[in-house]
Amino acid sequence: MEIHQTRHKQDRTVGDRIQAVIDQIIRARFLLALLAFILILVFKIHGSSLAMWDQYVSDYAKDGNSQSVILGEPRPIRSDEWMVQTPYSLSQTQTGLKNHNEVITVDGQDMVIGYNSPALNLATLAKPFTWGYVLLGKERGLSWYWGIKLIGLMLLSFEIGLILTKRNKYLALLTSVWIPFSAAIQWWFVSPVGDLVFFTFGFLVGIYNYFYAHEQKWRRFACSIMAALCASGFILVLYPALQVPFGYLILLFLLGFFFEFWKKVKLDKFDSLFIGLAVGLTGVIVGVSLLTSWDSLIRVMHTIYPGNRVSVGGDFAKKDIFLFLTNWKMSFKDVVYENNSELSSFYHFFFVIFLVSPWLFYKKIKENLYGFLLFVFCLFNLVWMSVRFPTIFAKMTMFSYVPEERAYLAFSFSAILLSIWFIHYLWEQKKLSFKWQLPIIGVNLGLYFFALYTGNLRLYLSKTEIILILLVAGLLIALLLNKRKYLFSVVLLAAVLFGGTTVNPVSKGVSPVYDKQIAQTVMAIEKEDPGQLWAGERMMHAFLPMLGVHTFNGTAFTPNLESWKPLDPTGKYEKIYNRYSHIYVEISEEQPQFELQNADAFKVRLSLKDLKKYQIKYLVTYETIDQFATEKMQLKQLYGPDTNNAYIYKVIY
């Protein structure tokens, strides 16, 4: 008996020590976050897949650093990041951070609406990820982007966890890892998904804490500014496919806040000042930004893609609702029938909650309001994904902007929030009896097995992997229902971190771009002969703008139809180039001159006569083009061939 009591005391002592350490981490979270952020900046650490350029532009200069990846591997599928969004930002640092970047495409691109790029304008106030580019330049600006978004998401997720769990700091700590390191966040980190989750949380945390800490005027002021900046940032993302469902989610949270605080908080004269300031600041930032870029915004809305896309729901494979079960594997093996990013999701327990929802909400809506609102929102997204709605309903609700795959992201995101609320609620109640646990576990595992074994996922998973998934999923549900808090948290975090932390590489600096032989040659030519127009074959449409040279064929976020009139005076090919698009160039006399390659890419073939129409002076090609020279138009080779068979030519008119 004495030995048993001694062991029990030792176990309790170990548990108390662990809890004390966790408490210290929670208390010191802001200091730890600041320290981590400083280290990220000092060592120029980021998670960009910029090293993908080593596969397309291989040759480093003699003094270049070819070891940019510290851990992991760059992701080809994240081309929106390393081929578009990061190049937009790096190009800005080379060209003066102007509102209108004159070097991306022949007529330039609007940086206020173009991928939340850094610029010296009011909109940048609402884009904290880009402040580093403005303050610290390209290398540490890239580190700032990744560091502040990840650390900020962790801190904001902690606060959201406090809201959903009635200030349970341990579940809030679980939330601060569970959400930011979910596969959906990591695969879409540099995209509207990561941005909108950040701004949604920032706005909600600002609004909630405004009333929660209402007695402290300075906190009210700080929260009002935070809410204004995040509201502005949310609007300026300009991605309605997720803004619409996330907007509805925000409204539901605000409804919950109202019922929580309307009897507890009495407004005073300072509220008029602070709320008025927040609304005014949001109006100024958004209003000035959109008015400045109004013409560009209108052109985007009238594109063939994505402007004319209309969704009416009902086109999502039901079995793919369980994609979250496969996210752990995607970092190690690509999905064979779809790209990894599109299939990424959030691990959640919605279908456990669905089975016990009558017990949760029957005559208990008021006391479980946050859970009920999230549950209804999840159900609506599931219905939208599963049922085809009339077009008029889709347009009235603005869900016409929401493709089913984005509704799935909204569903799984709200499902993870619902799961956090549910865990707290469940663990505050009496443990469910075994006779209730068994059917809940059985039904969920049956659904999981049906989806994994009969759908597209069977093409991706082996039978052994399916069995392992079912075992881990069943274990998690059993631990959850039996209130085995610590073990549940450890297993869940292991599953989330295994699939999340392995997505993006840990990298350093920007050497995959600026330490290349061809890059340094291009920049040297630009220094000697500035402001000339370049055109580049293959991937050069994305590479050249990062070097600060004016590139005929960049990535057009906003198409300018007038710029194509010299090649297409009658507008015959407008449906090809009136779109968000990667513009590929080929120096050739072949036809057709315009060729659509996919929804967001087309190729334009340019003869030497076409070059003269635009006064293109420098070319990067991947074959010799001396045969195209004439007496009136000569070609002078300045570089190449290198390992990738790249050449630089000067066109002499």
HUNORUR-V323782 format. One record per residue. N is the residue number from 1. SS is DSSP state (helix for helix, strand for strand, loop for the rest). PHI is phi as a letter, one per 20 degrees, with the letter a starting at -180 (NA if undefined). BURIAL is I if it has 24 or more other C-alpha atoms within 12 Angstrom, else O. Layout:
BEGIN
n ss phi burial
N SS PHI BURIAL
N SS PHI BURIAL
END
This chain:
BEGIN
n ss phi burial
1 loop NA O
2 helix f O
3 helix f O
4 helix f O
5 helix f O
6 helix f O
7 helix f O
8 helix f O
9 helix f O
10 helix f O
11 helix f O
12 helix f O
13 helix f O
14 helix f O
15 helix f O
16 helix f O
17 helix f O
18 helix f O
19 helix f O
20 helix f O
21 helix f O
22 helix f O
23 helix f O
24 helix f O
25 helix f O
26 helix f I
27 helix f O
28 loop e O
29 helix f I
30 helix f O
31 helix f O
32 helix f O
33 helix f I
34 helix f O
35 helix f O
36 helix f I
37 helix f I
38 helix f O
39 helix f O
40 helix f I
41 helix f I
42 helix f O
43 loop e O
44 loop l I
45 strand e I
46 strand b I
47 loop d I
48 loop f I
49 loop e I
50 helix g I
51 helix f I
52 helix g I
53 helix f I
54 helix f I
55 helix e O
56 loop d I
57 loop c I
58 loop e I
59 loop f I
60 strand e I
61 loop f O
62 loop g O
63 loop e O
64 loop e O
65 loop d O
66 loop e I
67 loop d O
68 loop e I
69 strand e I
70 strand e O
71 strand c O
72 loop m O
73 loop b I
74 loop f I
75 loop d I
76 helix g I
77 helix f I
78 helix e I
79 helix f I
80 helix g I
81 helix e I
82 helix e I
83 helix d I
84 helix c I
85 helix f I
86 helix f I
87 helix g I
88 helix g I
89 helix f I
90 helix f I
91 helix f I
92 helix f I
93 helix f I
94 helix e I
95 helix c I
96 loop n I
97 loop l I
98 loop e I
99 loop f I
100 strand d I
101 strand e I
102 loop e I
103 loop d I
104 strand e I
105 loop m I
106 loop f I
107 loop d I
108 loop n I
109 strand c I
110 strand f I
111 loop e I
112 loop f I
113 loop d I
114 loop e I
115 loop l I
116 loop l I
117 loop f I
118 loop f I
119 loop b I
120 loop e I
121 loop b I
122 helix f I
123 helix g I
124 helix f I
125 helix g I
126 helix e I
127 loop c I
128 helix f I
129 helix f I
130 helix e I
131 helix f I
132 helix f I
133 helix f I
134 helix f I
135 helix e O
136 helix c O
137 helix n I
138 helix f I
139 helix f I
140 helix f I
141 helix f I
142 helix f I
143 helix f I
144 helix g I
145 helix g I
146 helix f I
147 helix f I
148 helix f I
149 helix f I
150 helix f I
151 helix f I
152 helix f I
153 helix f I
154 helix f I
155 helix f I
156 helix f I
157 helix f I
158 helix g I
159 helix f I
160 helix f I
161 helix f I
162 helix f I
163 helix f I
164 helix f I
165 loop d I
166 loop l I
167 loop m O
168 loop f I
169 helix f I
170 helix f I
171 helix f I
172 helix f I
173 helix f I
174 helix g I
175 helix f I
176 helix f I
177 helix d I
178 helix g I
179 loop f I
180 loop f I
181 loop e I
182 loop f I
183 helix g I
184 helix f I
185 helix f I
186 helix f I
187 helix f I
188 loop d I
189 loop g I
190 loop e I
191 loop a I
192 helix g I
193 helix f I
194 helix f I
195 helix f I
196 helix f I
197 helix f I
198 helix g I
199 helix f I
200 helix f I
201 helix f I
202 helix f I
203 helix f I
204 helix f I
205 helix f I
206 helix f I
207 helix f I
208 helix f I
209 helix f I
210 helix g I
211 helix e I
212 helix f I
213 loop d O
214 loop f I
215 loop f O
216 loop d O
217 helix f O
218 helix f O
219 helix f I
220 helix g I
221 helix f I
222 helix f I
223 helix f I
224 helix f I
225 helix f I
226 helix f I
227 helix f I
228 helix f I
229 helix f I
230 helix f I
231 helix f I
232 helix f I
233 helix f I
234 helix g I
235 helix f I
236 helix f I
237 loop f I
238 loop l I
239 loop c I
240 helix f I
241 helix g I
242 helix d I
243 helix f I
244 helix f I
245 helix f I
246 helix f I
247 helix f I
248 helix f I
249 helix f I
250 helix f I
251 helix f O
252 helix f I
253 helix f I
254 helix f I
255 helix f O
256 helix f I
257 helix f I
258 helix f O
259 helix f O
260 helix f O
261 helix d O
262 loop f O
263 loop e O
264 loop e O
265 loop d O
266 loop d O
267 loop f O
268 loop c O
269 helix f O
270 helix f O
271 helix f I
272 helix g O
273 helix f O
274 helix f I
275 helix f I
276 helix f O
277 helix f I
278 helix f I
279 helix f I
280 helix f O
281 helix f I
282 helix f I
283 helix f I
284 helix f I
285 helix f I
286 helix f I
287 helix f O
288 helix f O
289 helix f I
290 helix f I
291 helix f O
292 helix f O
293 loop d I
294 helix f O
295 helix f O
296 helix f I
297 helix f I
298 helix f O
299 helix f I
300 helix f I
301 helix f I
302 loop d O
303 loop f I
304 loop f I
305 strand c I
306 loop e I
307 loop f I
308 loop e O
309 loop f O
310 loop c I
311 loop d I
312 loop c I
313 loop n I
314 loop n I
315 loop d I
316 loop c I
317 loop f I
318 helix g I
319 helix f I
320 helix f I
321 helix f I
322 helix e I
323 helix g I
324 helix f I
325 helix f I
326 loop d I
327 loop f I
328 loop f I
329 loop e I
330 loop f I
331 loop f I
332 loop d O
333 loop b O
334 loop f I
335 loop f I
336 loop e O
337 loop d O
338 loop a O
339 loop e O
340 helix g I
341 helix g I
342 helix f I
343 helix e I
344 loop f I
345 loop b I
346 loop d I
347 loop f I
348 loop b I
349 loop c I
350 helix g I
351 helix f I
352 helix f I
353 helix f I
354 helix g I
355 helix f O
356 helix d I
357 helix g I
358 helix g O
359 helix f O
360 helix f I
361 helix d I
362 loop f O
363 loop m O
364 loop c O
365 loop f O
366 loop f O
367 loop f O
368 loop d I
369 helix f I
370 helix f I
371 helix f I
372 helix f I
373 helix f I
374 helix f I
375 helix f I
376 helix f I
377 helix f I
378 helix f I
379 helix f I
380 helix f I
381 helix f I
382 helix f I
383 helix f I
384 helix g I
385 helix f I
386 helix d I
387 loop c O
388 loop e O
389 loop d O
390 loop f O
391 helix g O
392 helix f O
393 helix f O
394 helix g O
395 helix f O
396 helix f O
397 helix e O
398 loop m I
399 helix f I
400 helix f I
401 helix e I
402 loop d I
403 loop f I
404 helix g I
405 helix f I
406 helix e I
407 helix f I
408 helix f I
409 helix f I
410 helix f I
411 helix f I
412 helix f I
413 helix f I
414 helix f I
415 helix f I
416 helix f I
417 helix f I
418 helix f I
419 helix f I
420 helix f I
421 helix f I
422 helix f I
423 helix g I
424 helix f I
425 helix f I
426 helix f I
427 helix f I
428 loop e O
429 loop d O
430 loop f O
431 loop g O
432 loop f O
433 loop f O
434 helix f O
435 helix f O
436 helix e O
437 helix f I
438 helix g O
439 helix f O
440 helix f I
441 helix f I
442 helix f I
443 helix f O
444 helix f I
445 helix f I
446 helix f O
447 helix f I
448 helix f I
449 helix f I
450 helix g O
451 helix f I
452 helix f I
453 helix e I
454 helix d O
455 loop e O
456 helix f I
457 helix f I
458 helix f I
459 helix f O
460 loop d I
461 loop d I
462 loop e O
463 helix f O
464 helix f O
465 helix f O
466 helix f I
467 helix f O
468 helix f O
469 helix f I
470 helix f I
471 helix f O
472 helix f I
473 helix f I
474 helix f I
475 helix f I
476 helix f I
477 helix f I
478 helix f I
479 helix f I
480 helix f I
481 helix f I
482 loop e I
483 loop m I
484 loop e O
485 helix f I
486 helix f O
487 helix f O
488 helix g I
489 helix f I
490 helix f O
491 helix f I
492 helix f I
493 helix f I
494 helix f I
495 helix f I
496 helix f I
497 helix f I
498 helix f I
499 helix e I
500 helix e I
501 loop f I
502 loop e I
503 loop f I
504 loop e I
505 loop f I
506 strand e I
507 strand c I
508 strand c I
509 loop m I
510 loop c I
511 helix f I
512 helix f I
513 helix d I
514 helix e I
515 loop e I
516 strand e I
517 helix g I
518 helix f I
519 helix f I
520 helix f I
521 helix f I
522 helix f I
523 helix f I
524 helix f O
525 helix f I
526 helix f I
527 helix f O
528 helix f O
529 loop c O
530 loop f O
531 loop m O
532 loop e I
533 strand e I
534 strand d I
535 strand c I
536 strand c I
537 strand f I
538 loop l I
539 loop e I
540 helix f I
541 helix f I
542 helix e I
543 helix f I
544 helix f I
545 helix g I
546 helix f I
547 loop e I
548 loop n I
549 loop d I
550 strand f I
551 strand d I
552 loop g I
553 loop d I
554 loop e I
555 strand e I
556 strand e I
557 loop f I
558 loop d I
559 loop f I
560 loop d I
561 helix f I
562 helix f O
563 helix f I
564 helix e I
565 loop g O
566 loop g O
567 loop e I
568 loop c O
569 loop f O
570 loop e O
571 loop m O
572 loop g O
573 loop d I
574 helix g I
575 helix f I
576 helix e I
577 helix d I
578 loop e I
579 strand a I
580 loop f I
581 strand a I
582 strand e I
583 strand d I
584 strand e I
585 strand d I
586 strand c I
587 strand e I
588 loop a I
589 loop e O
590 loop f O
591 loop c O
592 loop f O
593 loop f I
594 strand d I
595 strand b I
596 strand f I
597 strand e O
598 strand a O
599 loop g O
600 loop c I
601 strand b I
602 strand b I
603 strand d I
604 strand d I
605 strand e I
606 strand d I
607 loop e I
608 helix f I
609 helix f I
610 helix f I
611 helix g I
612 helix f O
613 helix g O
614 helix d I
615 loop l I
616 strand f I
617 strand d I
618 strand c I
619 strand c I
620 strand d I
621 strand c I
622 loop c I
623 loop b I
624 loop f I
625 loop c I
626 helix g O
627 helix f O
628 helix e O
629 loop f O
630 loop c O
631 loop f O
632 loop e O
633 loop c O
634 strand d O
635 strand c I
636 strand d I
637 strand f O
638 strand d O
639 strand b I
640 loop o I
641 loop e O
642 loop d I
643 loop g O
644 loop e I
645 loop m O
646 loop e I
647 strand c I
648 strand d I
649 strand d I
650 strand d I
651 strand e I
652 strand d O
653 loop e O
END
